[in-house]
Amino acid sequence: MTLYKVLPYLKVKKLDLWALNYRFDRLDPEDGLRKLYKVFDEEDVLVTTSFGTKSIYLIHLISQANPGQKIYFVDTGFHFKETLVYKEMIEDIYDVNIVSLHPDEEPHRLTAEEEWWKDHPKMCCTINKIAPLDHIVTQHKVWVSSLMSYQTSFRAGLRMFEKQGDILKYHPLLHLPEEEFNRRLDKLELPMHPLAHVGYGSIGCTHCTIKGEGRAGRWSDRGKTECGLHVKYYNKK
């Protein structure tokens, strides 16, 4: 058993983060994920996906590193129908266990009726995307994401391992340049989100997504670049 398996994850120290980053920072995503399952038990690893335009590569890698791994998807109730069809297609192709989560009915109804995405986009994301995952996060030690540094200035400042609240975040794709990421998608002939072929560089909920390069089409008129899963919001405005 490794040192990291006996350390209480609620008490991760700076030294432990430094050691994890040192061990993983130069690893290719495929090698990094294989090593992750040697450092952490399977039940301690949380994987999430949005089934967006960049999601498929991590899903592919997870299916290779740990077939049958649970992958959580938050169905906000506002997704494009193409996203839900794409999700079903990926479930049929890959050996992964997709678990759908949903927001609480009453708060979700309120955000829909009052169109909170217009005046309160951060709180809308909190209710419909962050809150459904909160109780799942507390059951795990490390959360695997597909964030890449080239995508936004916030993501460019991340490290391979970060501590967010009481959980570790692991970004195996972080250092992949955009050109290399796209090259791998082409080489593996991975199935892409159908809207990626018609000008959507990034895809979230219908109300807050338009066509655009990269993440330029997300919350384009709201001064917002993240839904909040990776940068938690607590204020309503």
N, C-alpha and C positions, 0 to 999 in steps of 0.2 A: 504493500500500500504506500502511495506517495505521500509526501509531507502535506500536499494540498488537500488530500482527502480527509486528513484528521484535523485540519484547522477549521474552527467554526467559521462559516462563511459570513456571519453577521459581524465578525471582528477582523475583516480583511485589513491588513496594515499596508502602509505605503511600501514597505520592503517586499511584501508578497506580490503586490501589483508590479513592482519593478521586476521581480523575478519572472513573473508570467510574461510580461512584455519582452523581456530579454530572451526567453525561450521560444516565443512564438513570432516575434516581430518580422523575422526574415523568412518565415516558412511560406511556401506556396499555400493557397487556400485548401487544397486537397490534403496536403500533409498536415496542415494546422488542425483541420477537423478530425483527422484520424488520431492525432495526439490528444486532442481535447477529450476524447472518449477514454483515453488512458489516464488522464488526470482527474476527470470527473465521472461519477457514475451516471449511467444513462438517465435515470429518473431525476437527476439534478439538472439536466440540460433542457432549457426552454428554447424552442425555435418558433419564430413567427414569420408570417408572410402576408403580403397585401395582394398577391397575384397581380402585381403591376408589371410594367414593361421590363424591369430589371430583376424580377423575382426568380426566374426560372433557373438561373445558374446555381444559386444556393440550394434550391430544391433538388436539383440534379446531384450536387455534391453530397448533400445530406443522405440522399437515397443510396449513394455509394458507400459512405462512411458508416452509416447505421440504418440499414433497411428496417422499415417499420416505425421509425421515429415519429412521435407525435409532432405535427406542425399546426400551430394555432392560427386561425384566420378570423379576424373580427369583421363580421357582417354588419356594417353600420346601418343597413336599411336604405342607403343612398348610393349604392354601387351601380355602375353601368351594367346593363344586362350582359354585355360582352364579357365583363369580368367574371360573372357567375358562370357563364358557359365555359370560359377558359378554365376556371377552377375545376369544373367537372371533368374536363378533358385531361387535365394534369393528374387528377385522382385516378383516372383509368390507366394512365401511362406509367406512373412511378410508384415504387414500393414505399409509400409513406402513408401515414395515418393523419389525414386532415381533420382537425376538430374545429368546428365553427362556433364562435361566440357571438352573443347578441346583446345590445344595450337593454337596460330595463325599459319595459314598455311605456310607462307613464312619462318619464323624462324624455324618452325618444319622441313620443307623440308631441310633447310640448315644443321641442326643437323643430319639428316638422311644421306644426301649425303656425308657429311664430317666426319661422324661417330664420333661425338663429345664425345660420351661416352668413347672413348679410351683415348684421351688427355685432354679433358675438361669436365670431368664428372659433376663437380659442376654446370657449366654453362648449360650443357645439362639438368640437373634437374631443374634449374631455368626457362628455357624456356618452358619445356614440362610439368612440374608439379607444379611449384610455381606460375608462371605468370598467368595461367588460373584461379587461385583461388583468385588473388589479389583483384579484384573488388568486389568479393563476401564477402571477409573478412571485407571490410570497411562498409558493410551494417549490421553488427552484433555487439553485445556487448561481447558475450562469445562464445568460440570455444571449443567444446567437442572433445577430442581425446581418443584413446584407448592405449596410452603409458603406459607401466608397468616398474617399477623400475628394475626388474631383467634382463631386456633385454640388456641394455648397460650401460656403466659407465656414459654416459651423462644423461640417463633417471633415473639412480639411484640418481642423484643430484637434481631432480625436486621436487617441492612441488605440493600439490593438485591443488592449483590455482597459476598461474604465470601471469605476464604481458608481452606480446610480442608486442612491438610497441604500437598500439592504441587498442588492444583487449586483453581480459582476456582469458587465456587458462585454461581449467578444465580437469583434468585427473582422472576420477572416478575409473579406474581400477589400479591406480598407485601402491597401496600397496598390491595387490594380489600376493602371492608367486606363482611360476610357478606350483607347485604341486596342489595348490588349484584352480588355473585357469583351469588346465586340468581336474580336478575332476568335476568342474561345467560343462564343455563342455560335458563330458561323461554322467553326471546325466541328463542333459537336452536333450541329444541325438541331438545336433545341427549339421546341415549339414556342413561338412568340405570341404575346397578347395581340389579338386581332387589331386593336386600335393603334398599336405601334406602327402599323403599316400605312396609317392614314394621317400621320402627323402628330400623334400624342407621344411626347417624350417621357412623360410621367403621368400616372393615372391614380386618382383617388376617388372621392365621391363626385357625383355628377355636378353638383352645384358649385364646386370649387375647382373644377378642372376644365381647362380649354386646351386646344392644340398649342404646342410650343416646343421649342428645343430644350432638352434636359428637363429641369424642374421649373422652367419659366412659365409653364401653363398651370402651375399650382398656386391658388390664392393670388392670382396675378395682380389684383387691384387692392389687396388687403395688407401688404407689408408683412407677410407671413410666409415662411418657407418650410416649416415642419408641422406635422399634425400634433406633436406633443408626446408621442410614445418615447421618444429619445430625448426630448427636452420638456419636462413636465410643466404644465401651466396650472396655476391655481386661481388666477383672477378671471373674472367673467368677461371683461372688455377685451 
